[in-house]
Amino acid sequence: MEPFHRVRDCELSSGKISWFQGGKLNVSVNCLDVHVEKHPDRVALIWEKDEPGTEEKVTYRELLETTCRLANTLKSHGIKKGDTVAIYMPVSPLAVAALLACARIGAVHTVVFAGFSSEALAGRIQDAKCKAVITCNEGVRGGRLIPLKATVDAALKSCPTVRHVFVKLLWELFSSNSYLWCVFQVMCRQSAVCAAEPLDSEDLLFLLYTSGSTGKPKGIVHTQAGYLLYTSLTHQYVFDYRDGDVFGCVADIGWITGHSYVVYGPLCNGATTVLFESTPVYPNPGRYWEMVERLRINQFYGAPTALRLLLKYDEQWVKKYDRSSLQTLGSVGEPINHEAWHWFHSVVGEGRCPLVDTWWQTETGGICIAPRPAEEGAPIYPTMAMRPFFGIQVALMGEKGERLNANSVSGALCISQPWPGMARSIYGDHQRFVNTYFKPYPGCYFTGDGAYRSEDGYYQITGRMDDVINVSGHRLGTAEIEDALDEHPAVPETAVVVKRLPKTRSGKIMRRILRKVATGTRDLGDVSTLDDPTVVKEIIKAHEQYMKQQGEK
């Protein structure tokens, strides 16, 4: 085995990032085996299924056995180290086992949100050159059935690299093409023991696709050791996670938040982590808080989009449930506005729970700026991410590329030294990786966001740098303008006046589409990640009518 040399070997200008070279590990062992040895009957997963009160609990021993059976199933069908596997499944224990089974044998997983269209799924399978797909015949969310297998079938018409499809059957058994295998039928014949593949620290762990500014999805590459270290540390210290706590992150596993803070971070720490299959308003707007009471959740981590939706309902939907188990609240996604922050802190958390407004990205792997960890009693300011995590060196850059060292300044948010959890490349296009993240400000990772550093040296995210209005020398980002507009009681969300907004399924507004429509560009790029792609036609029509009216004036 190659001897271990040094902690890191990185050169940001060329996008060369390497940590713990010479080290060997297996992520699934760190997430499962080490805990089974100590406390095999500890609950690893609480599957909060679509219908309230039907939750299922899975112990670390049970999750390890399922993972090993599925890993052996993949191996028996020729899936090996370095092969790429697409996972197109709802949030469930088997989906978690699928991620860990790939990690156990050294296969690279790429999870596609179980709601994306067949075109979006096909594009990701093609780019990743997947050899297998793991899916379900159907999913259920908010009381509605989602035809996953039919979507996979449509996608595979243009995916010649796929050799096998493994299907979890929810309702009935069926057989189809020769490459189709019922997961449970095959798994039952497999051993519950699977030797873990020793992997290099920089071997690929997973690809996760995110929409690029050009509209072409980017396959963000994350590797083994650095990513796992970073997710476990941030999970423990940002949320003050303690042994025995129930950690409730309500993100889908199709997003990086689900990867890092539903699966890898919590399981590496031996935590009990919640898998939330439903929606925040099913069967009513009290769903989150009823779940908090029933499962005795200690840390609750959710998105501002959902919070803004829920705060429009009567507070009794929150107050009717016992939330005394809550110890820490977390916000993830776009910057949280003041109204949502105060509602989350005061109504949900009763003013007693620290609220950590976390800033990070798919590319960063884990949380980079958050109010905690900090000294005991250190202040938390509303809507501010505040403090860089361990090892994160924030740099604000001016319009001429100069570093802004003073306080009370705004600039481009960069990170000036590498950290273990950062992405290693864009799959199949390393030059795009370099051009996007390292060329704009040489020697730094450019996040694409702007930020404000306060008089006290704390950070507030101001929005995407490509969405900035310059007024009398002051650069105003989208977050600042939208926050001001959101304060008005008649404004639920803000971006542009049309009937509906082009939003992803996680609730983020895709501003590049609005910008292209406004500038008359008809090549809108990839719109498959939108919750409802038909909204684009509505926006184009509304814009054309507006321009016609302006012309008539």
C-alpha positions as CSV (number, residue, x, y, z in Angstrom):
1,M,0.0,0.0,0.0
2,E,1.2,3.5,-0.9
3,P,2.5,5.2,2.3
4,F,0.5,8.1,3.7
5,H,2.3,11.4,2.7
6,R,0.5,14.5,3.8
7,V,-2.9,15.8,4.8
8,R,-3.5,17.8,1.6
9,D,-2.0,18.4,-1.9
10,C,-3.9,21.2,-3.5
11,E,-3.4,23.8,-6.2
12,L,-6.5,25.9,-6.7
13,S,-5.6,27.6,-9.9
14,S,-5.6,24.3,-11.7
15,G,-8.4,22.8,-9.7
16,K,-6.1,20.1,-8.2
17,I,-7.6,19.0,-4.9
18,S,-6.4,16.0,-2.9
19,W,-6.7,15.1,0.7
20,F,-5.2,12.3,2.8
21,Q,-3.4,10.7,-0.2
22,G,-2.3,7.2,0.6
23,G,-5.1,6.7,3.0
24,K,-7.6,3.8,2.6
25,L,-11.2,3.5,3.9
26,N,-14.7,2.4,3.1
27,V,-17.5,4.9,3.7
28,S,-20.1,2.3,4.4
29,V,-17.9,0.7,7.1
30,N,-17.6,4.1,8.8
31,C,-21.4,4.6,8.5
32,L,-22.5,1.1,9.5
33,D,-20.0,-1.5,10.7
34,V,-18.3,0.6,13.3
35,H,-21.7,1.3,14.9
36,V,-23.0,-2.2,14.6
37,E,-20.0,-3.4,16.7
38,K,-20.9,-1.0,19.5
39,H,-24.7,-0.7,19.5
40,P,-26.3,-2.9,16.8
41,D,-29.8,-2.3,18.0
42,R,-29.6,1.5,18.0
43,V,-32.1,3.0,15.5
44,A,-30.3,4.3,12.5
45,L,-33.3,5.4,10.4
46,I,-36.8,6.6,11.2
47,W,-38.7,6.4,8.0
48,E,-41.4,9.0,8.2
49,K,-43.7,7.7,5.5
50,D,-46.2,9.7,3.6
51,E,-49.1,9.0,5.9
52,P,-48.6,10.3,9.5
53,G,-48.2,7.8,12.2
54,T,-47.0,5.0,9.9
55,E,-43.3,5.5,10.6
56,E,-40.9,2.5,10.5
57,K,-37.6,2.2,12.4
58,V,-34.5,0.5,11.1
59,T,-31.6,-0.4,13.4
60,Y,-27.9,-0.2,12.4
61,R,-27.7,-4.0,12.2
62,E,-30.8,-4.2,9.9
63,L,-29.4,-1.4,7.7
64,L,-26.0,-3.1,7.4
65,E,-27.7,-6.4,6.4
66,T,-29.9,-4.7,3.8
67,T,-26.9,-2.8,2.4
68,C,-24.8,-6.0,2.2
69,R,-27.6,-8.0,0.4
70,L,-28.0,-5.2,-2.1
71,A,-24.2,-4.8,-2.5
72,N,-24.0,-8.6,-3.3
73,T,-26.9,-8.2,-5.7
74,L,-25.1,-5.5,-7.6
75,K,-21.9,-7.6,-7.6
76,S,-23.7,-10.7,-8.9
77,H,-24.8,-8.7,-11.9
78,G,-21.4,-7.4,-12.8
79,I,-21.4,-4.0,-11.1
80,K,-17.9,-3.4,-9.8
81,K,-15.6,-0.7,-8.5
82,G,-15.7,2.4,-10.6
83,D,-19.0,1.6,-12.3
84,T,-21.7,4.3,-12.1
85,V,-25.2,3.5,-10.8
86,A,-28.2,5.8,-11.0
87,I,-30.6,5.8,-8.1
88,Y,-34.1,7.1,-8.9
89,M,-36.1,6.4,-5.7
90,P,-38.3,8.2,-3.1
91,V,-36.9,8.8,0.4
92,S,-36.8,5.3,2.0
93,P,-34.5,2.9,3.9
94,L,-33.8,1.0,0.7
95,A,-32.7,4.2,-1.0
96,V,-30.2,4.8,1.8
97,A,-29.1,1.2,1.5
98,A,-28.6,1.8,-2.2
99,L,-26.2,4.6,-1.6
100,L,-24.3,2.6,1.0
101,A,-24.2,-0.5,-1.2
102,C,-22.6,1.4,-4.0
103,A,-20.1,2.8,-1.5
104,R,-19.4,-0.6,-0.1
105,I,-18.3,-2.1,-3.5
106,G,-16.7,1.0,-4.8
107,A,-19.4,1.9,-7.4
108,V,-20.2,5.5,-7.9
109,H,-23.8,6.5,-7.3
110,T,-25.7,9.4,-8.8
111,V,-29.0,10.1,-7.2
112,V,-31.7,11.7,-9.4
113,F,-34.6,13.3,-7.6
114,A,-37.6,11.0,-7.9
115,G,-39.8,13.6,-9.6
116,F,-37.5,14.7,-12.4
117,S,-38.8,14.0,-15.9
118,S,-37.6,11.1,-18.1
119,E,-35.6,13.6,-20.1
120,A,-33.8,14.9,-17.0
121,L,-33.1,11.4,-15.9
122,A,-31.8,10.3,-19.3
123,G,-29.5,13.2,-19.5
124,R,-27.9,12.4,-16.2
125,I,-27.6,8.7,-17.0
126,Q,-26.0,9.5,-20.3
127,D,-23.5,11.9,-18.9
128,A,-22.5,9.6,-16.1
129,K,-22.5,6.5,-18.3
130,C,-24.5,4.5,-15.8
131,K,-24.4,0.7,-16.0
132,A,-27.4,0.2,-13.8
133,V,-30.5,1.9,-12.4
134,I,-32.1,1.3,-9.0
135,T,-35.7,2.4,-8.8
136,C,-39.2,1.6,-7.6
137,N,-42.3,0.8,-9.6
138,E,-44.1,3.7,-7.9
139,G,-43.6,6.3,-5.2
140,V,-46.0,8.3,-3.1
141,R,-45.8,11.9,-2.0
142,G,-48.5,14.1,-0.5
143,G,-51.1,11.3,-1.2
144,R,-50.3,11.1,-4.9
145,L,-48.7,8.2,-6.7
146,I,-45.6,8.9,-8.8
147,P,-45.0,6.5,-11.7
148,L,-41.2,6.0,-11.3
149,K,-40.7,2.8,-13.3
150,A,-42.6,4.3,-16.3
151,T,-40.3,7.3,-16.2
152,V,-37.2,5.0,-16.1
153,D,-38.6,3.0,-19.1
154,A,-39.0,6.2,-21.1
155,A,-35.5,7.4,-20.2
156,L,-33.8,4.2,-21.0
157,K,-34.9,4.4,-24.7
158,S,-31.9,6.7,-25.1
159,C,-29.5,5.2,-22.5
160,P,-27.5,2.3,-24.2
161,T,-25.0,2.0,-21.3
162,V,-27.6,0.7,-18.8
163,R,-27.4,-3.1,-18.5
164,H,-29.6,-3.7,-15.5
165,V,-32.6,-2.1,-13.8
166,F,-33.3,-3.1,-10.2
167,V,-36.9,-2.4,-9.1
168,K,-38.4,-2.3,-5.7
169,L,-42.0,-3.3,-6.1
170,L,-44.3,-1.5,-3.8
171,W,-47.6,-3.0,-4.7
172,E,-47.3,-6.2,-6.8
173,L,-44.7,-8.4,-8.4
174,F,-44.2,-8.3,-12.2
175,S,-41.5,-9.3,-14.7
176,S,-40.5,-7.4,-17.8
177,N,-37.3,-7.1,-19.8
178,S,-34.4,-9.4,-19.4
179,Y,-32.4,-6.7,-17.7
180,L,-35.1,-6.0,-15.1
181,W,-34.7,-7.6,-11.7
182,C,-37.0,-7.4,-8.7
183,V,-34.7,-6.1,-5.9
184,F,-36.4,-8.0,-3.0
185,Q,-36.6,-11.3,-4.9
186,V,-32.9,-11.2,-5.8
187,M,-31.7,-9.7,-2.4
188,C,-33.4,-12.5,-0.5
189,R,-31.1,-15.0,-2.1
190,Q,-28.0,-13.0,-1.3
191,S,-25.8,-13.2,1.8
192,A,-26.2,-10.6,4.5
193,V,-22.4,-10.3,4.7
194,C,-20.4,-8.4,2.0
195,A,-16.7,-7.6,2.4
196,A,-16.1,-3.9,2.0
197,E,-13.8,-2.8,-0.8
198,P,-10.8,-0.8,0.4
199,L,-10.8,2.5,-1.4
200,D,-8.3,5.3,-1.8
201,S,-9.2,8.6,-0.2
202,E,-9.7,10.3,-3.6
203,D,-11.7,7.5,-5.3
204,L,-15.0,8.8,-6.5
205,L,-17.9,8.4,-4.0
206,F,-20.8,10.0,-6.0
207,L,-21.8,12.4,-8.7
208,L,-24.6,14.9,-8.1
209,Y,-26.0,17.0,-10.9
210,T,-26.8,20.6,-10.5
211,S,-28.1,23.1,-13.0
212,G,-25.4,25.3,-14.4
213,S,-25.8,28.9,-15.5
214,T,-25.7,27.8,-19.1
215,G,-28.5,25.4,-18.5
216,K,-26.4,22.3,-19.0
217,P,-26.4,20.2,-15.8
218,K,-23.0,19.8,-14.1
219,G,-22.0,16.5,-12.6
220,I,-20.3,17.6,-9.4
221,V,-17.7,15.0,-8.3
222,H,-17.2,14.2,-4.6
223,T,-14.7,11.7,-3.3
224,Q,-14.3,9.5,-0.2
225,A,-12.4,10.6,2.9
226,G,-12.5,14.4,2.8
227,Y,-16.2,14.5,2.1
228,L,-17.1,12.0,4.9
229,L,-14.9,13.8,7.4
230,Y,-16.4,17.2,6.5
231,T,-20.0,16.1,6.7
232,S,-19.6,14.3,10.0
233,L,-17.8,17.3,11.6
234,T,-20.3,19.9,10.4
235,H,-23.2,17.7,11.4
236,Q,-21.8,17.3,14.9
237,Y,-20.7,20.9,15.6
238,V,-23.1,23.1,13.6
239,F,-26.2,21.4,15.1
240,D,-24.6,20.5,18.5
241,Y,-25.5,16.9,17.9
242,R,-25.3,14.7,21.0
243,D,-25.3,10.9,21.2
244,G,-28.9,9.7,21.4
245,D,-30.5,12.7,19.7
246,V,-33.0,12.3,16.9
247,F,-31.8,14.4,13.9
248,G,-34.6,15.6,11.6
249,C,-33.5,16.9,8.2
250,V,-36.5,17.0,5.9
251,A,-34.6,17.3,2.6
252,D,-34.9,14.8,-0.2
253,I,-32.0,12.5,-0.7
254,G,-31.9,13.7,-4.3
255,W,-30.3,16.9,-3.2
256,I,-26.8,17.5,-1.6
257,T,-28.6,18.3,1.7
258,G,-30.0,14.8,1.8
259,H,-26.7,13.3,0.9
260,S,-24.8,15.2,3.6
261,Y,-27.3,15.6,6.4
262,V,-29.8,12.8,6.0
263,V,-27.4,10.0,5.1
264,Y,-23.6,10.4,5.3
265,G,-23.0,12.9,8.1
266,P,-25.5,11.5,10.6
267,L,-24.7,7.9,10.0
268,C,-21.0,8.5,10.3
269,N,-21.7,9.9,13.7
270,G,-23.9,7.0,14.7
271,A,-27.0,9.2,14.8
272,T,-30.7,8.4,14.5
273,T,-31.7,10.2,11.3
274,V,-35.2,10.9,10.0
275,L,-36.2,10.1,6.4
276,F,-39.1,12.4,5.4
277,E,-41.1,11.0,2.5
278,S,-44.0,13.5,2.5
279,T,-44.6,17.2,2.1
280,P,-44.9,20.0,4.7
281,V,-48.6,20.5,4.1
282,Y,-49.8,16.9,3.9
283,P,-52.3,16.1,5.2
284,N,-52.3,19.6,6.8
285,P,-49.9,22.5,7.5
286,G,-49.1,21.0,10.9
287,R,-47.3,18.0,9.4
288,Y,-43.7,19.0,10.4
289,W,-44.7,19.8,14.0
290,E,-46.9,16.8,14.6
291,M,-43.9,14.8,13.4
292,V,-41.6,16.6,15.8
293,E,-43.9,15.7,18.7
294,R,-44.4,12.1,17.7
295,L,-40.7,11.3,16.9
296,R,-39.3,13.6,19.6
297,I,-37.0,15.3,17.1
298,N,-34.1,17.3,18.7
299,Q,-32.6,19.1,15.6
300,F,-34.9,20.3,12.8
301,Y,-33.3,21.3,9.5
302,G,-35.5,22.7,6.7
303,A,-35.7,25.2,3.8
304,P,-36.9,28.8,3.9
305,T,-39.3,28.0,1.0
306,A,-41.2,25.6,3.2
307,L,-41.1,28.0,6.1
308,R,-42.5,30.9,4.1
309,L,-45.3,28.6,3.0
310,L,-46.2,27.5,6.5
311,L,-46.0,30.9,8.2
312,K,-49.0,32.0,6.0
313,Y,-51.2,29.6,8.0
314,D,-52.5,30.2,11.4
315,E,-50.0,29.8,14.2
316,Q,-52.2,27.2,15.9
317,W,-51.0,24.7,13.3
318,V,-47.6,24.9,15.1
319,K,-48.7,25.6,18.7
320,K,-51.1,22.6,19.0
321,Y,-48.1,20.3,19.0
322,D,-45.5,19.7,21.7
323,R,-42.1,20.9,20.4
324,S,-40.3,20.8,23.7
325,S,-37.9,18.2,22.3
326,L,-36.4,20.7,19.9
327,Q,-32.9,21.9,20.7
328,T,-31.6,23.4,17.5
329,L,-33.3,24.8,14.4
330,G,-31.5,25.0,11.0
331,S,-32.2,26.7,7.7
332,V,-30.8,25.5,4.4
333,G,-31.1,26.6,0.8
334,E,-31.5,30.2,-0.3
335,P,-30.9,33.0,2.3
336,I,-33.8,33.1,4.8
337,N,-35.8,36.4,5.0
338,H,-36.5,38.2,8.3
339,E,-40.1,37.3,8.5
340,A,-39.5,33.6,8.1
341,W,-36.5,33.7,10.5
342,H,-38.4,35.3,13.3
343,W,-41.4,33.0,12.8
344,F,-39.2,30.0,12.8
345,H,-37.3,31.2,15.9
346,S,-40.1,32.6,17.9
347,V,-43.2,30.5,17.0
348,V,-41.6,27.1,16.2
349,G,-38.7,27.3,18.5
350,E,-40.4,29.4,21.2
351,G,-37.4,31.7,21.3
352,R,-35.3,29.1,23.2
353,C,-33.6,27.2,20.3
354,P,-30.5,28.5,18.5
355,L,-31.3,29.0,14.8
356,V,-28.4,28.2,12.5
357,D,-28.9,29.8,9.1
358,T,-26.4,27.7,7.1
359,W,-24.7,28.7,3.9
360,W,-23.2,26.1,1.6
361,Q,-23.5,24.5,-1.9
362,T,-23.6,21.2,-3.8
363,E,-20.0,22.0,-4.6
364,T,-18.8,22.6,-1.0
365,G,-20.0,19.2,0.2
366,G,-21.1,20.6,3.6
367,I,-21.8,23.7,5.6
368,C,-19.2,26.4,5.2
369,I,-20.7,29.4,7.1
370,A,-23.1,29.1,10.0
371,P,-23.8,30.8,13.4
372,R,-22.6,27.7,15.3
373,P,-20.1,26.4,16.4
374,A,-19.2,29.5,18.6
375,E,-18.3,30.3,22.1
376,E,-21.0,29.7,24.7
377,G,-23.4,32.6,24.7
378,A,-22.1,34.0,21.4
379,P,-24.8,36.1,19.6
380,I,-26.8,34.9,16.7
381,Y,-28.1,37.6,14.4
382,P,-31.3,37.1,12.3
383,T,-30.8,36.1,8.6
384,M,-27.0,36.0,8.9
385,A,-24.8,32.9,8.3
386,M,-22.2,34.7,10.4
387,R,-19.2,32.5,11.1
388,P,-17.0,30.4,8.8
389,F,-16.7,26.7,9.9
390,F,-13.3,25.2,10.9
391,G,-10.8,25.5,8.0
392,I,-13.0,27.9,5.9
393,Q,-11.1,31.0,5.0
394,V,-13.5,33.5,3.6
395,A,-12.4,36.3,1.2
396,L,-14.5,39.1,-0.2
397,M,-13.4,40.3,-3.6
398,G,-14.0,43.7,-5.2
399,E,-15.0,44.5,-8.8
400,K,-11.4,44.8,-9.9
401,G,-10.4,41.5,-8.3
402,E,-8.9,43.0,-5.2
403,R,-9.3,41.5,-1.8
404,L,-11.5,43.6,0.5
405,N,-10.0,43.3,4.0
406,A,-12.1,45.9,5.9
407,N,-15.4,45.3,7.6
408,S,-18.7,46.9,6.6
409,V,-18.1,45.9,2.9
410,S,-19.8,43.8,0.2
411,G,-18.1,41.7,-2.4
412,A,-17.8,38.4,-4.2
413,L,-17.8,35.6,-1.7
414,C,-14.7,33.4,-2.2
415,I,-12.9,30.8,-0.1
416,S,-9.1,31.3,-0.2
417,Q,-7.9,27.8,0.9
418,P,-9.1,24.3,0.1
419,W,-11.2,22.3,2.6
420,P,-11.8,18.5,2.8
421,G,-15.4,18.5,1.6
422,M,-15.0,20.5,-1.6
423,A,-15.9,19.1,-5.0
424,R,-13.0,17.7,-7.0
425,S,-14.2,18.3,-10.5
426,I,-17.1,18.4,-12.9
427,Y,-17.5,14.9,-14.3
428,G,-16.0,14.6,-17.8
429,D,-15.2,18.4,-18.0
430,H,-12.5,19.4,-15.6
431,Q,-11.8,22.6,-17.6
432,R,-15.3,23.8,-17.0
433,F,-14.7,23.2,-13.3
434,V,-11.6,25.3,-13.4
435,N,-13.2,28.1,-15.5
436,T,-16.3,28.2,-13.3
437,Y,-14.8,28.2,-9.9
438,F,-11.1,29.1,-10.0
439,K,-10.5,31.5,-12.9
440,P,-12.7,34.4,-11.8
441,Y,-10.6,35.1,-8.8
442,P,-7.2,33.4,-9.1
443,G,-6.0,31.6,-6.0
444,C,-9.6,31.4,-4.6
445,Y,-12.7,29.2,-5.0
446,F,-15.5,31.5,-6.3
447,T,-18.9,30.6,-4.9
448,G,-20.9,32.7,-7.4
449,D,-22.6,34.4,-4.4
450,G,-22.1,37.9,-3.0
451,A,-21.8,38.6,0.7
452,Y,-21.7,41.4,3.2
453,R,-19.2,41.5,6.1
454,S,-20.6,43.5,9.0
455,E,-18.8,45.8,11.4
456,D,-18.4,42.9,13.7
457,G,-16.9,40.7,11.0
458,Y,-19.9,38.5,10.5
459,Y,-21.1,37.4,7.1
460,Q,-24.5,37.8,5.4
461,I,-25.2,36.2,2.0
462,T,-26.7,38.8,-0.4
463,G,-27.5,36.5,-3.4
464,R,-26.1,35.4,-6.7
465,M,-23.5,37.7,-8.2
466,D,-25.1,37.5,-11.6
467,D,-28.2,39.0,-10.1
468,V,-26.9,42.4,-8.8
469,I,-28.2,45.9,-9.1
470,N,-25.6,48.7,-8.8
471,V,-27.2,51.8,-7.2
472,S,-24.8,54.7,-6.4
473,G,-21.9,52.4,-6.0
474,H,-23.8,50.0,-3.7
475,R,-24.2,46.4,-5.0
476,L,-27.7,45.2,-4.1
477,G,-28.2,41.4,-4.4
478,T,-31.4,39.6,-4.9
479,A,-31.6,38.4,-1.3
480,E,-31.6,42.0,0.0
481,I,-34.2,43.3,-2.4
482,E,-36.4,40.2,-2.0
483,D,-36.2,40.4,1.8
484,A,-37.4,44.0,1.7
485,L,-40.3,43.1,-0.5
486,D,-41.1,39.9,1.5
487,E,-41.7,42.1,4.6
488,H,-45.0,43.3,3.0
489,P,-47.8,41.1,4.3
490,A,-49.3,40.8,0.8
491,V,-46.1,39.4,-0.7
492,P,-45.6,35.6,-0.2
493,E,-42.5,35.3,-2.5
494,T,-40.6,37.6,-4.7
495,A,-38.8,37.5,-8.1
496,V,-40.9,38.9,-10.9
497,V,-44.5,39.7,-11.7
498,V,-46.0,36.8,-13.5
499,K,-48.7,34.3,-12.4
500,R,-46.2,31.6,-11.5
501,L,-42.4,31.4,-11.0
502,P,-40.0,28.9,-12.6
503,K,-39.1,27.0,-9.5
504,T,-37.3,23.7,-9.0
505,R,-38.8,21.0,-6.9
506,S,-36.8,22.1,-3.9
507,G,-38.4,25.6,-4.2
508,K,-35.6,27.6,-5.7
509,I,-36.5,30.2,-8.3
510,M,-34.5,29.7,-11.5
511,R,-33.6,33.3,-12.2
512,R,-31.6,32.5,-15.3
513,I,-34.8,31.5,-17.1
514,L,-36.5,34.8,-16.1
515,R,-33.4,36.7,-17.3
516,K,-33.3,35.0,-20.6
517,V,-37.0,35.6,-21.2
518,A,-36.6,39.2,-20.3
519,T,-33.7,39.6,-22.8
520,G,-35.5,37.8,-25.6
521,T,-33.4,34.7,-25.5
522,R,-35.3,31.7,-26.6
523,D,-32.6,29.1,-25.9
524,L,-33.5,28.6,-22.3
525,G,-31.2,25.6,-21.6
526,D,-32.3,22.7,-19.4
527,V,-35.7,23.2,-17.9
528,S,-36.3,19.6,-16.8
529,T,-35.4,20.4,-13.2
530,L,-38.4,22.7,-12.9
531,D,-41.4,21.5,-10.8
532,D,-43.7,22.3,-13.7
533,P,-41.9,23.2,-17.0
534,T,-45.1,24.5,-18.5
535,V,-44.7,27.6,-16.4
536,V,-42.0,28.7,-18.9
537,K,-44.6,29.1,-21.7
538,E,-46.8,31.1,-19.4
539,I,-43.9,33.5,-18.5
540,I,-42.9,33.9,-22.2
541,K,-46.6,34.7,-23.1
542,A,-46.9,37.2,-20.3
543,H,-43.7,38.9,-21.2
544,E,-44.7,39.1,-24.9
545,Q,-48.0,40.7,-23.9
546,Y,-46.2,43.2,-21.7
547,M,-43.8,44.1,-24.4
548,K,-46.7,44.5,-26.8
549,Q,-48.5,46.8,-24.4
550,Q,-45.3,48.9,-24.0
551,G,-45.0,49.2,-27.7
552,E,-48.6,50.3,-28.0
553,K,-47.9,53.1,-25.5
